[in-house]
Amino acid sequence: MSKYKIQANDSVVVTTGKHKGATGRVINVDTVEGRVLIEQVNLVSRRTKPQAGREGGTVEKEAWLHISNVSLFNAKDGRKVKAAWGVVDGKKVRVDRKTGDVISKS
């Protein structure tokens, strides 16, 4: 299990593949498989059967993307961010390699 620099609720941009350039918020990170779910990106259609209190039909939901295909995104500057680990006030935090700013969870 690896420690990734992308975490839930981060803003990311897709760097490769069919959804290249799409930005969104990370819903979930699977550290074992190295995959992320991004809100409203990589939507797939699934057919569901009717169950108690729920209609059947076609449902669109997000599919997993590999974590190597996404990068942190700074909406204020409108650019991708390379992150590094740093120590600030005795805490291990993510920092922007270019500016040295601390990357906080959104």
HUQUIHU-V685922 format. One record per residue. N is the residue number from 0. PSI is psi as a letter, one per 20 degrees, with the letter a starting at -180 (NA if undefined). OMEGA is omega in radians with two decimals (NA if undefined). D_FIRST is the distance of its C-alpha to the first C-alpha in Angstrom with 1 decimal. Layout:
<<N:PSI:OMEGA:D_FIRST> <N:PSI:OMEGA:D_FIRST>>
This chain:
<<0:p:-3.10:0.0> <1:q:3.04:3.8> <2:o:-3.09:6.9> <3:q:3.13:9.3> <4:i:3.06:13.0> <5:p:-3.09:13.9> <6:r:3.13:14.1> <7:q:3.14:16.3> <8:j:3.04:20.0> <9:q:3.02:19.7> <10:p:-3.08:22.4> <11:r:3.05:21.3> <12:q:3.11:23.2> <13:p:-3.04:22.6> <14:h:-3.13:23.2> <15:r:3.03:23.7> <16:a:-3.06:25.0> <17:h:-3.08:27.5> <18:k:-3.11:26.6> <19:p:3.12:26.7> <20:i:3.14:27.9> <21:p:3.10:27.1> <22:q:3.12:25.9> <23:r:-3.13:24.5> <24:p:3.13:22.4> <25:p:3.11:18.8> <26:g:-3.05:18.9> <27:q:3.09:15.4> <28:p:3.07:11.9> <29:o:-3.05:9.6> <30:h:-3.14:6.0> <31:g:-3.12:5.4> <32:i:-3.13:8.5> <33:l:-3.08:8.7> <34:q:3.14:12.0> <35:q:2.98:14.3> <36:p:-3.12:17.6> <37:p:-3.09:20.5> <38:p:3.08:23.7> <39:k:3.07:26.6> <40:q:-3.14:24.9> <41:l:3.13:24.5> <42:p:3.08:26.6> <43:q:3.12:27.3> <44:p:3.09:30.1> <45:p:3.09:29.7> <46:p:-3.13:32.6> <47:q:3.07:32.7> <48:q:3.07:35.2> <49:p:3.06:37.3> <50:r:-3.06:36.1> <51:o:3.09:37.7> <52:j:-3.12:38.4> <53:p:3.11:36.6> <54:q:3.04:38.3> <55:r:3.11:37.1> <56:a:-3.12:36.8> <57:p:-3.13:34.5> <58:p:3.04:31.6> <59:p:3.10:29.8> <60:r:-3.11:26.2> <61:q:3.04:23.2> <62:r:-3.10:21.0> <63:q:2.98:17.5> <64:q:3.10:17.3> <65:q:-3.04:14.7> <66:h:3.12:13.3> <67:i:-3.12:15.0> <68:j:3.11:18.3> <69:q:3.13:18.5> <70:q:3.06:19.4> <71:q:-3.06:20.1> <72:p:3.08:23.8> <73:o:-3.07:26.5> <74:h:-3.13:29.2> <75:g:3.13:31.7> <76:i:-3.13:31.8> <77:l:-3.10:31.0> <78:r:3.03:28.6> <79:q:-3.11:25.0> <80:p:2.95:23.1> <81:p:-3.07:21.1> <82:q:3.06:19.0> <83:r:3.06:18.3> <84:p:3.10:17.3> <85:r:3.13:20.5> <86:p:3.11:22.1> <87:p:-3.11:24.8> <88:k:3.10:26.8> <89:j:3.14:24.4> <90:q:3.06:21.4> <91:o:-3.09:18.4> <92:r:3.05:18.9> <93:p:3.13:18.4> <94:q:3.08:21.7> <95:p:-3.11:23.5> <96:h:-3.06:24.0> <97:g:-3.04:27.5> <98:h:-3.11:29.0> <99:j:3.12:26.9> <100:q:3.10:26.9> <101:p:3.08:24.2> <102:o:-3.13:22.2> <103:r:3.07:22.4> <104:q:-3.13:21.2> <105:NA:NA:24.0>>
